[in-house]
Amino acid sequence: MQKFHELRGRKKYHREILTLSDGGEIALDWLIHPNARQYAESDRHIIALVPGVNGDSEKMYAIALHKACIAKRFDLVVINWRGMAGVPLKISNSQF
């Protein structure tokens, strides 16, 4: 399941849903530099952000980091926890 989402009216990110071995899901929200295709793979860098327990890709610090990444020609992936950023929680805590 892949979708484009609007990031508080600012930037669009590409979402990948990963299904984990226990059936739970996490979302990877990719923010790719707009000129990424102009650069060789060896010149591209990815920053991974793992938000705090109640954070997700729409928090202000994620948006600020994305702006900084754009300035440095970096791509950003935000790794959203289970049950966050609009991804349903598929398993209960008792199943962990």
Secondary structure in CASP SS format (residue, H / E / C, confidence):
PFRMAT SS
TARGET T0000
AUTHOR 0000-0000-0000
METHOD secondary structure of the structure
MODEL  1
M C 1.00
Q E 1.00
K E 1.00
F E 1.00
H E 1.00
E E 1.00
L E 1.00
R C 1.00
G C 1.00
R C 1.00
K E 1.00
K E 1.00
Y E 1.00
H E 1.00
R E 1.00
E E 1.00
I E 1.00
L E 1.00
T E 1.00
L C 1.00
S C 1.00
D C 1.00
G C 1.00
G C 1.00
E E 1.00
I E 1.00
A E 1.00
L E 1.00
D E 1.00
W E 1.00
L E 1.00
I C 1.00
H C 1.00
P C 1.00
N C 1.00
A H 1.00
R H 1.00
Q H 1.00
Y C 1.00
A C 1.00
E H 1.00
S H 1.00
D H 1.00
R C 1.00
H E 1.00
I E 1.00
I E 1.00
A E 1.00
L E 1.00
V C 1.00
P C 1.00
G C 1.00
V C 1.00
N C 1.00
G C 1.00
D C 1.00
S C 1.00
E C 1.00
K C 1.00
M H 1.00
Y H 1.00
A H 1.00
I H 1.00
A H 1.00
L H 1.00
H H 1.00
K H 1.00
A H 1.00
C H 1.00
I H 1.00
A H 1.00
K C 1.00
R C 1.00
F E 1.00
D E 1.00
L E 1.00
V E 1.00
V E 1.00
I E 1.00
N E 1.00
W C 1.00
R C 1.00
G C 1.00
M C 1.00
A C 1.00
G C 1.00
V C 1.00
P C 1.00
L C 1.00
K C 1.00
I C 1.00
S C 1.00
N H 1.00
S H 1.00
Q H 1.00
F C 1.00
END
